[in-house]
Amino acid sequence: MKIGIIGSGNIGGNLGKHWANAGHNVLFSSRHPEELGSLVKEAGPNAKAMSVTDTFEENADVYVLAMPFKAVDKISELYAGEYANSVILDATNPYPERDGEMAKNVRDANYNASEYTAMKFSSAKTAKAFNTIKAQDLKNEAFKDTNKLSVPYAAQDQESKAVVKQLIEDIGFDAVYVGNLSDTKIMDPDQKIYGLSTSKSDLLETINSQKSF
């Protein structure tokens, strides 16, 4: 798959390196792509750095949102003609202390953050994943054959569900389906499975215990 990474910090950078290692074509993007040379070198021949504009013009199969949540509005508006029919993999989290009033409004609303992203990127197929994992675990626990960590995900439709499940499993994590985007509050900051590093069976037990309330 061709994967565009929007935001190349700890989450986006490590995801891109892992997927490049797994054989995917990875496009790292930044407002300053010239600063991503060491990241591309670590990722190997399947990766390159580009501007955000050039990355969206590449018509990637998947665009991973790994930038601050406050950028969702601007990016969805600027590149509305470029991501139609792609899968949007939302790895963002709304932190009011960082993202301001917009994030506070979303956290206080009667919809959750992933539904907000899907509403903004309405011509794409939106899924949610990799927003709950600690950056250190993402970096160090990939590609394990035993004692795998689990990664929860949710999806808007069957296509995005299948794509994101594959992308999780391609880099050595167990994929745990939470449900559709309306079920993702449990994945948000300060919620039950946010930051939880555990096995597939333990994660499923935690998710199911919350659904019983």
N, C-alpha and C positions, 0 to 999 in steps of 0.2 A: 504494500500500500504506500501511497504518497501521503505523508503526514506533515502538516504545517503546524509548527509550535509557535503560538503567539505569546511571547514572554519567555525568556530563556534563563530564568533564575533557578533556584534549587529544585523546584518541582519540574518545570519545563525542561531544564537542562538535563536532569537525570533521566527523565522519560525519553527524551530524544536520543541520548546515548544508548540507552537500553534497546530501544526500537531499531536504531541503526545496527547495533550488534546482532539483533535478531533478523536482519535482512531487509528491513523496510527502508524506504527512501525518505529521509528526514530533512525538512527545511526549518532550520532555526531562524527565528526572526527577532528583530529588536529595532528600536529607534536608532541604534548605533551598531549596525551589523559588523562594522570593522573591528569592534571590540570582542567579537565572538570567536576569534581565531583559535584560541587554545581549546575552547569547547568543541569546535569542529574537528580539531586534530585528535582529541580524545575519542570522539565518536567514530572516526575513521572514514573510509571512502564513501560510505552511503549517506553522508551528511554534508550540508553546506549552509552558509549563513546568507541571509537576504534581508532586505528591508521588509517591513510589514506589508507595504503596498505590493511589492514584488511577490511576496509569499501568497497573498490572496489571488494574484493574477496567474498563479501556477495551477489553479483548479485542482487542489489537493482532494484526496478522498475524504480525509478527516482533518479538521482544524481543532487543535487543542488550545483551549483558553486557559493560560497559566499566568495571566497578568493580574494586577489588582482588580477587584470587582468594580471599582469606580470607572474602569475603562470600558465596561460592557456597552454602555449607551453609545459612546463615540465610535467604537469599532463596528458595532452592528449597523450604524448609520452610514459610516464612510464606505464600507465594503459590501453593502447590501446586494449589489449586482454580481458579486464574485463568489459568494459561498452558497448560493441557491443549490439545493439538492445534495450538498455535502453533508457529512455528519459533523456536528459541533459537539466536541467532548468538553464539557464544562468542568474544569478543575478549580474554579474560583470559590472564594468564600467572602461573604459580606462582613467586614470588620468596621463598625462605625468610627472607631478611633483612628483608623487609617483612611477609610473611604468616605467618611463624612455623612451628611444628611441623607444622601441617596441610599446608602447601605442601611441606615437606621430605619428609613421608611419601608424598605423591603422586609427587614426583620420584624417590623411591627404589623405588616400587612396580613391579609387573610389568604395569601398565596406564599409559596416558599421561594428561595433564591433560584433554584433550577427552573421553576416555572417562569420566573421573571426573565431569565436568560432565553428560554424557549420563545417567549413572547417577543423579545427583541430580535432574535434571529429566526423570525417566523418562517422564512423560506427554506430553512435547513431542517435536518432531523437531529434533535438535541438529545444528548445523554449526559449523565453525571457520573464522574468517577475521579479517583485520585485527589479529591479534596479533603479526604479524612486522614490520609496516611502521613506520617511524620517524614520529613525530607530525609532524615538519616536512615530510616528503615527502607525508604524507596531506593536509596543509593546502595545500601549494604545487603539487603535481603532478596535481591532479584536473582533469578536463574538458579534457585535451589531445587534439588530433586526430592528432598525430604523436609519435614517440618516447615512447610511453606506458610507464608503469611497470606491472609485473605484480603481482598480488596472489594469493598461493596460498590455496586453500581446500579444505576437506574436508567431507563430509556423510554423514549417517546413512542417508538414503534419497533417492529420486529427487525428491520434492517439495522438500525442503530444499536439495538440490543445485541445482535450477532457480532457486529463489528467490534464493539467495545469489549465484549466477552473474549473475543480472539486476541485483542490487543493486551488485555490483562494477562491472559494465559501465555502469550508469546514471550513474555519477559519473566516467567517463572513464579507468578502469583496465582492463588486460587481466586476465581471470580465468584462473587456471591451476589445474586440478583435480589435487590431490595423491592423492586416493583416499578411502577411508572413514576413520572416526575412528581406527581402529587404525593408520593410516599417518601420523599427525600428529606423531610424535616429532620428525621432521625440522624441524618448525615451532616447537619449544619453545625457550626461552632457551638460549643457548650451543650450539645446533645449527646445521647447515649453512646453512639459508636464513633463520634468524632475523635480522632487521635488514637483509636483502639487498635493495637497490634496483636492479632491473635489468629488462631486457626480457623478454618472454614466452619467446623462444627461448633466451636464456641461463638463465632460471630452469628451464625444462624440461630443459635439458642438465645442470644441477646436480642436479636431482631424480633424473633417470635414472641419473646416475653413482653416486648413493648407493644406488639400488635394486640395482645390480649386485653389491654386496658381500654 
